[in-house]
């Protein structure tokens, strides 16, 4: 959707490309039922973080009730943040820094 792509382009991409720590993984979960897996793979390659199509188990586990949903996983594989909706670059940075602690 337009909101998701704007958020991804303006907030996540700039942070991930400039200063993303290697010990943290950011995942963008889409709720779009007809999302194309090939398109998601291309976006993953282009943007530098993983895009996934949510299923009912995933959306329940992440509390993903709408797009975009951002999930942050720390170096130990623990989900430290999961929230639906957009956020500012500084909020994203704060959540990522919390995952590093």
C-alpha positions as CSV (number, residue, x, y, z in Angstrom):
1,X,0.0,0.0,0.0
2,X,1.1,3.6,-0.4
3,X,1.5,4.3,3.3
4,X,3.7,1.2,3.7
5,X,5.9,2.0,0.7
6,X,6.3,5.6,1.9
7,X,7.2,4.5,5.4
8,X,9.6,1.9,4.1
9,X,11.3,4.3,1.7
10,X,11.5,7.3,3.9
11,X,12.1,5.8,7.4
12,X,13.3,2.3,7.3
13,X,15.4,2.3,4.2
14,X,17.3,5.5,5.2
15,X,18.1,4.0,8.6
16,X,18.9,0.5,7.4
17,X,21.2,1.8,4.7
18,X,23.0,4.3,6.9
19,X,23.4,2.8,10.3
20,X,21.7,-0.6,10.8
21,X,23.6,-2.6,13.4
22,X,24.4,-6.2,12.2
23,X,23.2,-7.7,15.5
24,X,19.6,-6.7,14.7
25,X,17.1,-7.9,12.1
26,X,14.2,-5.8,10.9
27,X,11.3,-7.6,9.3
28,X,8.3,-5.9,7.5
29,X,5.2,-8.1,7.6
30,X,2.5,-7.4,5.1
31,X,-1.1,-8.3,5.7
32,X,-2.0,-8.1,2.0
33,X,-3.5,-11.5,1.2
34,X,-2.6,-11.4,-2.5
35,X,1.0,-10.2,-1.9
36,X,3.3,-11.8,-4.4
37,X,6.2,-13.8,-2.9
38,X,8.5,-12.8,-5.8
39,X,7.8,-9.2,-5.3
40,X,8.5,-9.5,-1.6
41,X,11.8,-11.2,-2.4
42,X,12.7,-8.3,-4.8
43,X,11.8,-5.7,-2.1
44,X,13.9,-7.6,0.4
45,X,16.9,-7.4,-2.0
46,X,16.3,-3.8,-2.9
47,X,15.7,-2.5,0.6
48,X,18.1,-4.5,2.7
49,X,15.7,-6.0,5.2
50,X,13.3,-8.9,5.0
51,X,9.7,-8.6,3.8
52,X,7.3,-11.4,4.7
53,X,3.7,-12.2,3.9
54,X,1.8,-12.7,7.2
55,X,-0.3,-15.7,7.9
56,X,-2.7,-16.1,10.8
57,X,-0.1,-17.7,13.1
58,X,2.5,-15.0,12.3
59,X,0.1,-12.1,12.6
60,X,-1.2,-13.4,15.9
61,X,2.4,-14.0,17.3
62,X,3.5,-10.5,16.2
63,X,0.3,-8.7,17.1
64,X,0.2,-7.6,13.5
65,X,-3.3,-6.3,12.9
66,X,-2.5,-4.0,10.0
67,X,0.2,-3.0,7.6
68,X,2.9,-2.0,7.9
69,X,4.0,-4.2,10.8
70,X,7.6,-3.8,11.9
71,X,9.3,-6.6,13.8
72,X,12.8,-6.2,15.4
73,X,14.7,-9.3,16.4
74,X,17.9,-9.1,18.5
75,X,21.1,-11.1,18.0
76,X,19.8,-13.9,20.2
77,X,16.7,-14.3,18.0
78,X,14.4,-12.7,20.5
79,X,11.6,-10.5,19.2
80,X,12.2,-7.2,21.1
81,X,9.6,-5.1,19.2
82,X,6.6,-5.7,17.1
83,X,4.1,-3.0,16.2
84,X,1.7,-2.2,13.4
85,X,1.7,1.2,11.9
86,X,4.2,3.7,10.9
87,X,6.8,5.4,13.1
88,X,9.5,8.1,12.7
89,X,13.1,7.3,11.9
90,X,14.0,8.4,15.5
91,X,11.4,6.0,17.0
92,X,12.8,3.2,14.8
93,X,16.3,4.0,15.9
94,X,15.2,3.9,19.6
95,X,13.6,0.5,19.2
96,X,16.6,-0.9,17.4
97,X,19.0,0.5,20.1
98,X,16.8,-1.2,22.7
99,X,17.2,-4.5,20.9
100,X,21.0,-4.0,21.2
101,X,20.9,-3.8,25.0
